[in-house]
Amino acid sequence: MNLKNIHNVYFVGIGGVGMSAIARYFASNGKKVAGYDKTPSQITLDLEDLGVEIHFEDALKNIPISFLKKEKTLVIYTPAVPKNHTELNYFLDNNFTVLKRSEILGKITETTFCLAVAGTHGKTTTSSILGHIMAEVNATSFLGGIAENYNSNLILGEDKVSVVEADEFDRSFLKLSPNIACVTSMDADHLDIYGDSDALDESFIEFTNKVSDTLIIAKGLPLNGLTYAVNEDADYKAFNLKIESGKYIFDVKTPSSEIKNIEFHLPGQHNVMNALAALAMADVYGISLENIKQSLSTFKGVKRRFSYKIKTEDFVLIDDYAHHPTEINAVESSVREMYPNEKVLVVFQPHLFSRTKDFIDDFALALSKFDEVLLLDIYPAREEPIDGVNSEWLLNKLTLKNKKLTKKNNLVKDIKNSSAKVVTMLGAGDIGVMINEVTSQLLKTTEDEV
């Protein structure tokens, strides 16, 4: 398939973060782009501003006529779309060229020098930091989140160097051809896909075998490559960490050099690890350490990754995508580091019945570290309910005293009734949409009180 001969690109599930980055790429390269998604969002609004036609009802009548010419149309879909999807099945039954998101990402990047970031946690932030650094050489970066510096999940450059987030979900990362890659973590996840953690580990090993040049790994992972770590010996080591005026300052030792007083504004030592992974990849590629240092100091973060929605002397509201126990622990640790003497409330929306069931005890341990918990119903995403798996089951396993179930329409009232100065809203479901309404209502309350 020669992408230059494709005129039309149609997306089934265009509103996903990964899908929309590819839609932006094709739209920016002069292709005619259209697609379907389940619900409108800020992402779909932004795509429509680029001239992309989008509809929200699964019906053949909504597909623009020009996209029904199969010799000129490429169809891309996300595995999150149900198997009985009318439009997707029409394209499959009529022999259109139909590819998964991971397959087209592999096609786009196979002729580039590809830097791929893999790992069950940290890959979106790490790839966004790396994309920011690699903008110096006009790399094109496909991200799994909205980078604040660019207000986009695509950093559009040339077609010589690419940065990609290598997603283990559905074994997508095995479609890539990475030259330099890193693996940030290998915690058990997506067991609905893999069955057990051994199968997940095997998939990561298979991915690392595809790396043609250099593999970089978080120290302690069962892989062979250059290692990175904070405050312990590794090929790339961050040390002398200090927090000054709300930012980190630290030094880094590389295999051949050392650089001092790197400034980095994201909270939490896990984010220092993410910055260190990006530094190592860029260093191996050949970006100078001084230029890397400059880029790290100007990186603003990723939306929904410890994003401050309200930050005043009296109240703080933080939004984060954390939906796995390891990620929840990282947020809690970061909050305690930044606000060591404050009461912290967590609002959590579990994501997937299967993930809740697989990690119920780990979720309970992580959430119980907060001072107070508000628990929303499980967000089902692509799944049907599992008998007995619900938020009440999780709530009963929490060991802290201040805990309760809440509903979306009661959430603002429950937050107001808490004495916590710091509130974190966590989850990968529609809590990411709810946060905006919660923010505006809490800000309005503050203004009314003043």
Secondary structure, DSSP 8 states (H G I E B T S, - for coil): --GGG--EEEEETTTSHHHHHHHHHHHHTT-EEEEE-SS--HHHHHHHHTT-EEE-S--GGGS-GGGG-TTTEEEEE-TTS-TT-HHHHHHHHTT-EEEEHHHHHHHHHTTSEEEEEE-SSSHHHHHHHHHHHHGGGT-EEEEEEEETTTTEEEE---SSEEEEEE--GGGGGGG---SEEEE-------HHHHSSHHHHHHHHHHHHTT-SSEEEEETTSSS-SEEEEESS-SSEEEEEEEEETTEEEEEEE-SS-EEEEEEE---SHHHHHHHHHHHHHHHHHT--HHHHHHHHHH---BTTSSEEEEE-SS-EEEEE---SHHHHHHHHHHHHHHSTTS-EEEEE--B-HHHHHHTHHHHHHHHTTSSEEEE---B-TT----TT-SHHHHHHH--SSSEEE--GGGHHHHHHT---SEEEEE-SSTHHHHHHHHHHHHHHHHHHH-
